[in-house]
Amino acid sequence: MRRYVHDQLFIHSDSAQARRGLSWMNRLMVTTIFLAIMLTVLASEKTLFEPHRRLFIATEMAFGAIFGVEYLARVWAVVEDDPSAPAWKMRLRFMATPVALLDLVVVIASLLPFFFSDVAVLRLVRLLRLAALVKFSHFSIALRELMHALSDRRYELLVTLALGGCLLLLGATALYWTEHEVQPEAFGSIPRALWWAVITLTGVGYGDVTPITPLGKMFASLVAMCGIGLVAMPTGIMASAFSDAMQRRRALNDPTLGPLPGDETDLT
């Protein structure tokens, strides 16, 4: 029974279950998560929540009970990952993982309305239940493949982040130097000018802060042009990572495709 529950709840990218798709238990949990999130969104509308307050709270607690049973089942069945290891150690290790801790938060947040009647507390609890979104990671092999690919690109992304920080600081400093006398409220200090640098480099361009001096406009043009490259760099890195992850996934499902060039992983 424990092995059956394990195969139903846990998905490993190299398992036969992963190739067949989600099990009936996981399909049920995906549906429950979707309904719980929709309920949380609808509960934020007072005209819907107040007239049906008891129904909303009862439904939230029902979802919490389902999530609680799933959490306990995962804790019980995770031993099957390595039957030779002590059961208590496997369970404690699983309970300490970030995803398992978030699962526990979702369960507690769903059951708290049973113990509290304060409206402010209930509002906070309903927001916390949006953590159920994280539970989708249990069922998305593609997402885990992408996270693994992004982890492989972490150094490139860190370099891009560092470059972005330098551009932000240089842009804010340049505009502070050219505009602080004519616009002290907007560019009176480098921290104030950082707001302009952020919205310019990201391409948002709210327009609430703009340079007015010729030199300031010249520096602003350079910062805006740099912003195009700054956005394109991590986009290209992430697109490449996603492409590699999907190719690995296809190679896993069809071993005749072979691994990616330079990938020594045995996908068979």
Summary of the structure (lengths in Angstrom):
residues: 268
radius of gyration: 25.1
end to end distance: 28.5
largest distance: 75.0
contacts: 756
relative contact order: 0.08
helix: 79%
strand: 0%
